[in-house]
């Protein structure tokens, strides 16, 4: 399509038009929060000299037209027509910013520094103690193989639909610190603390090697692009970006651990391994491509002299190039760090390791 070279705008213009949040501007590149995935750490890289972009988290990438077309869910031809209309005639459409802020001016919302893990752990434990798990969510977890007792021990809860004001008041009365805890922010007008629940679903504690809850994931009732979001208050007044950790499920007292993708998946797989009489330690990354989380895991495992990692990523690696590349990177970096890396595979009709173990449990019961 030759018209791409005749666009009256650059990729920076389109980033501004779409109000994509720029975290860092080096002059030649923009590091942004990706609008196509649940990115909270500026994985979207925009190269200004080449007018191209790519998200290192979800793999979305392309040029100026692709960015606008994908973000607005229209065809490339329609994107070309709209961009020409906007930048040649100055026509305003709904996708434009709704204020008069100059394009080169960034609105900076002050953020609170992330609280230490022990502070987050105390606040999150108290938060979860004030909530309950809805019957529909409990039933879905039972269907995935967990027992009622296991669900209670894991501390899963349903996101609160109301009473957030009362919840915050109770947390403060208990002496919990909210500053720097993702999910909490201050009201810009009154300065009072608020709880930021952005979608409904199951709240899943993300626990580190010490058992502290560093973050909370939410298994969404209505997924869009991703099944999971993190409890966060990013972009809120004195809010905080979520910071997840490698999730440890089960005791890590052997020389090997199983690595999978997802906090809930690790919890379920660990419970099922117990039920099958072969208890294992499962570690879940919050995303198969979260390489920084994996690097943290390698350092933590070295401190407890665990030297073997059994990589049990989902079987969609057979058809999903992003998953396959992420698995290969994990295997390579782990091997380079001196770990014995053992990838395992199984019948692809069982997507995850939790699905496979559940089939074993059901076969034993029949």
C-alpha positions, 0 to 999 in steps of 0.5 A: 500500500503505497499511501503509507509513505504519504501520511501527514503524521509521525508515529509520535503524533499518533501516540499523542492522539491516542493518549498512550502514556509515555513513561520515558522519552529519550529523544529517539525512542518512547517507552510507553505503557502498551494499550494492547495488553495488561502492561504496567511497566512501559514494555511498548517501545516506539522508535521515532526515527523509523516510525515503528513500535513493538511491545516486548510483552505481547509482541504487538508491533508495526508502523504508524498505520498499524498502531492507529488501526489496532488501537481503534479496531478499524482497517488499515485503509480506514486508519489512513483516511482518518489520520489524513482527515485529522492531521490535514484538516484539523478535524477533531474526533472522539479519539482525540484528547478531550482537553487542550493540553499541548501535545508536547506537554505531559500531565504528571500524576504523582505516584507513591513509592512502592512500600516494602514487601512486609507492609504490602503483606500486612495490608493485603492480608487484612484486606482479604480478611474483610472480603468473601468468595462468591459462590460462583467463583467458589464453584469454578475453583472446585471444578478446576480441582481444588477442595473447599479447604484448599480454597479457604487456605489459599485466601482467594476472594471476590473483588468487592462491588460496594463498601470500598469506603468501609473497607478502607476505613476498617484497614486504617482503624486496624493500623494498616499502611496504605501509602505505597500499596498498589490498589490504594490512592488518595482522592485528589480533592480531599486527600482521603484514601481510596481503593481502586478496583477496576474490574470484577473477578477472583483476587489471588494472592501473589506470595514470595519465597517467604510467604509474603503477599507482594501483590494481588492478581485478579482473574477477570470475570470478563477478560479482554486481551488478558485473563488477568489484571493486577490490583493496582492504582497506577495513574491515580493520585499518589497511587502505586504501580503493582509489582508482582513476584515469582509466586511460590506454591508449596514447600521448597525443601528439595533440589527441584522446582516446577516452573509454570505460568500464572499464580492460580495455575501454580496453586492448583498444580501444587494442590493436585500434586499433593492429592496425587501423593507426589507433592511438588513445589510449583512457581508461577510467573505472572506471564510467560514472558516476564523475564525480569521476574524469572531473573529474580527467581534464579537469584532466590533459588540460588540462596536456598541451593535449588539447582534444577528447574522443571519448565512446565509452561502451557502446551500452546507453545506448540502453536504460539510463537511468543510462548515458544520464544519465551520458553526458549529464553527461560531455558537459555538464561537458566542454563547460562546461570548454572541451573539444570533446566528440564523442559517437559511436555504432555498431550496437547489436549491438556493445555496446562500442567494443572489440567494434566494433573487434574486428569490424573486425579479424575482417572484415579477416582473413576 
